[in-house]
Amino acid sequence: MLEATVWVPGAAAQGEQVVEDSVLDLLHWEKDDGTSVIPFFTSLEALQQAVEDEQSFVVMPVRTLFAMTLGETLYLNAKLPTGKEFAAARN
């Protein structure tokens, strides 16, 4: 799974390839309990199913996303029946 490509709502500098130290503006979504998560999706189609309006996104390897977001809670296929939460690592 770490080699897979994922779609993440947010924005990057135009024309730049996303790497671990890229400056990105990733969206945080709020769960029903009020906690903040970074959503990411297995496909563009999955992302489109989860959002109501047009949404900018960044495409990157999931390994890069995990490295960039240490300490954050991530949610794969958020708002979809196949969703899975990846809780922030506690050190």
Stockholm file with secondary structure:
# STOCKHOLM 1.0

chainA/1-91         MLEATVWVPGAAAQGEQVVEDSVLDLLHWEKDDGTSVIPFFTSLEALQQAVEDEQSFVVMPVRTLFAMTLGETLYLNAKLPTGKEFAAARN
#=GR chainA/1-91 SS CTTSEEEEEEEECTTCCCCTTCCEEECCEECTTSCEEEEEBSSHHHHHHHCSSCCCEEEEEHHHHHHHTTTSCEEETTTSTTCEEECCCCC
#=GC SS_cons        CTTSEEEEEEEECTTCCCCTTCCEEECCEECTTSCEEEEEBSSHHHHHHHCSSCCCEEEEEHHHHHHHTTTSCEEETTTSTTCEEECCCCC
//
